[in-house]
């Protein structure tokens, strides 16, 4: 057996001996009294924090209109009320025992449990910043175990044991300790990068001096830089040699380039969209049968929300290569055309004036932009007109404003005796035809 294996076994034996000594000390009268005190404190903390304070907090939250983020904080606090009350009671008991007896052994267990419980609660609150549930759970358990081993005084021995568990490939050595540190440090760096990126993104979005498309471009670049730097610093800080990955990453990049052409195309198209400012968040667009406003610009797709609440994720490449109608690209003014017809007996001059007044009576139709009505043809049954008016809020929908104007036309024409014709057909039966003979026979039978 080599030196590393022997040293590992020695450390494992030392940790096991410490555990046995700790367990054997628990049967001492002074330690049993402290354990009984801790049990009583836990029961009190359960009744006070887990039941009474939880109900008070629930009643307080119901009386207020809390946002989703605030509600998550309240739920997180509620889940830890029992532990917080227990920590306060444990530290209070430690102070009382210290006043009653100057010997540390008389309060060692209570003070140890209070210290570890405090560390666990602080770790639980800090790791809430990690969004990924699996990663948050892994980091929580690693830190909880590390804090407990630290206060037990065996953290260095446990670290050496983890370091001895390793896989080697030539000069490359990967140990369990390095993996654990890499996960914790990288996760911490990514969390910090996410918080910083979130705060910076909020500040950029509230800056009115930057165009919307440029805001999105700056935010995307900032996120890529921060998260890339976090990954690099996190892995470098625990001793990973990243220079050897350069050749491997280049080969993988070439292979992925062929397999992910569409993904790369969408990424490049997203950058082009942000640079040329052809569309931006808040614009109203039409792409094929999809009509809605742009909710957000992603690295791979654009989120378009329609009037019926559906959210379409349209690939960036489709917006670059396809024909897109941007209703609010250069300005917010949108002209809408309506076609209708009236009877030949109605004066077209009166019809035009009434149509313009009817359109301008609708709330969303602009009054400061000229509404016009023109004759566009003489149909089989009607004189055909086109009515043109302007709006500035296409995001509120086009069908509803068209329907409102049509309804105003109906009411106005009905009030002023203007008729809207519809196709009518007359059937004339010629003498001697089968229909005429049959009709005359039916009349004879009915008269007799």
C-alpha positions, 0 to 999 in steps of 0.5 A, spaced: 500 500 500 502 506 497 503 513 502 497 516 500 492 510 501 496 509 508 495 517 510 487 516 507 486 510 512 490 514 518 485 520 517 479 516 516 481 512 523 482 519 526 475 522 524 472 515 526 475 516 533 473 523 534 466 521 532 466 515 538 469 520 543 464 525 541 458 520 542 461 517 548 461 524 551 454 525 550 452 520 556 456 524 561 451 528 566 452 535 564 452 533 556 445 529 557 442 535 561 444 540 555 441 535 550 435 535 554 435 543 554 436 543 546 430 538 546 426 543 550 428 549 546 426 545 539 419 544 542 418 551 544 421 553 537 416 549 534 410 551 537 412 559 537 415 559 530 413 553 526 405 555 529 404 561 532 409 566 528 407 562 522 400 564 522 401 571 524 406 572 518 400 568 514 395 573 516 399 579 515 401 577 508 394 576 506 392 583 508 397 586 503 398 586 495 404 582 495 408 582 488 411 575 486 418 576 489 415 579 495 411 573 496 417 568 495 421 572 500 415 571 505 415 564 504 422 563 505 422 566 511 416 562 513 420 556 512 425 558 517 421 561 522 422 555 527 430 555 525 430 562 527 427 562 533 431 555 535 437 559 534 435 565 538 433 560 544 439 556 543 444 562 544 440 565 550 440 558 553 448 559 552 448 565 555 444 563 561 449 557 562 455 561 561 452 566 567 451 560 571 457 556 570 464 559 568 466 552 565 465 551 558 464 544 558 457 545 562 455 549 555 459 546 550 453 542 546 448 547 547 453 552 544 456 548 538 449 546 536 447 554 536 453 555 532 452 550 527 444 552 526 446 559 525 451 557 520 446 553 517 441 558 516 445 563 514 447 558 508 440 557 507 439 564 506 445 566 501 444 560 497 437 562 495 440 567 490 442 560 486 436 559 481 437 552 479 434 548 484 439 542 483 445 546 483 442 550 489 441 543 493 448 541 491 451 547 494 447 547 500 449 540 502 456 541 501 456 548 505 452 545 511 457 539 511 463 543 510 461 548 516 459 542 521 466 539 519 469 545 521 466 546 527 468 539 529 475 541 527 476 535 522 475 539 516 482 539 514 482 531 515 476 531 510 479 535 505 485 531 505 481 525 504 477 528 498 483 530 495 486 523 495 480 520 491 482 522 484 482 520 477 489 521 473 490 522 466 497 523 465 499 529 468 492 531 469 489 530 476 482 531 478 480 530 485 473 530 489 476 536 493 477 540 486 470 538 483 467 540 490 471 547 490 469 548 482 462 547 483 461 551 489 466 557 487 463 557 480 456 557 482 458 563 487 461 566 481 455 565 476 450 567 482 454 574 483 454 575 475 447 574 474 446 579 480 450 584 477 447 583 470 440 584 473 442 590 476 446 593 470 440 591 465 435 594 469 439 601 469 440 600 462 433 599 460 431 605 464 436 609 460 432 613 455 438 616 452 439 609 449 435 606 443 431 600 445 435 595 440 441 598 442 439 597 450 438 589 448 445 589 444 448 592 450 445 587 455 446 581 451 454 583 450 454 584 458 451 578 460 456 574 455 462 577 458 460 577 465 458 569 465 464 567 461 468 571 466 465 568 472 466 561 469 473 562 467 475 565 474 471 560 477 475 554 474 481 558 474 481 559 482 480 552 484 486 550 479 483 547 473 488 548 467 484 551 461 490 552 456 489 544 455 482 545 453 483 550 447 485 545 442 479 540 444 474 546 444 476 548 437 475 541 434 468 541 438 467 548 435 468 545 428 464 539 429 458 543 432 458 548 427 456 543 422 451 540 426 448 547 429 448 551 423 441 553 424 442 555 431 448 559 429 444 562 424 439 565 429 444 567 433 448 571 428 441 574 425 439 576 432 445 580 433 444 583 426 437 585 428 439 589 434 444 592 430 440 595 424 434 596 429 429 594 424 425 591 430 425 593 437 421 591 444 414 594 443 414 594 436 407 591 432 409 586 427 405 582 422 409 575 420 405 571 415 398 570 419 402 572 426 400 579 428 402 582 435 407 586 439 414 584 440 415 582 448 423 581 448 429 579 443 432 573 445 439 570 442 435 565 438 428 567 437 424 573 438 418 573 443 411 576 439 405 576 444 398 576 440 392 579 442 389 573 444 395 572 449 399 567 445 406 567 445 410 566 439 417 564 439 419 566 432 427 564 430 431 570 428 433 568 421 425 568 419 425 575 421 431 577 417 430 572 411 422 573 411 417 579 409 416 582 416 410 588 416 413 593 422 407 597 424 411 602 428 418 602 425 419 609 423 413 612 427 407 610 431 402 612 426 398 607 422 393 608 417 387 603 416 383 602 410 375 600 410 371 599 404 363 599 404 358 601 399 351 605 399 345 605 394 345 609 387 340 613 390 344 616 396 348 622 394 355 621 394 357 627 397 353 626 403 355 619 404 362 621 404 361 627 409 357 622 414 363 617 413 368 621 415 364 624 421 362 617 423 370 614 423 372 620 427 367 619 432 370 613 434 375 614 440 382 611 437 381 614 431 386 620 430 382 627 430 389 631 428 390 627 422 385 627 416 380 622 415 378 621 408 373 618 404 373 617 396 369 613 391 373 607 388 368 604 383 361 603 381 359 596 382 353 592 380 349 593 386 352 599 390 357 605 389 363 603 392 367 607 397 374 607 401 374 610 408 381 612 410 383 614 418 389 614 422 391 610 429 397 610 433 396 604 438 396 598 433 398 594 439 391 595 442 389 591 436 386 592 429 380 588 428 377 592 434 378 599 431 375 596 424 369 593 428 368 600 432 368 604 425 363 599 421 359 600 427 359 607 427 358 607 420 351 603 421 349 607 426 350 614 422 347 611 415 341 608 419 340 615 422 340 619 416 336 614 411 343 611 407 342 604 405 347 599 404 345 595 398 346 587 398 345 583 392 338 581 390 335 576 385 329 576 381 326 570 378 321 571 372 317 564 369 316 565 362 309 562 359 309 555 357 315 553 361 314 547 365 314 551 372 309 556 369 304 550 367 306 546 374 304 553 377 297 554 373 295 547 375 296 548 382 292 554 382 286 551 379 287 545 384 287 550 390 281 554 387 276 548 386 
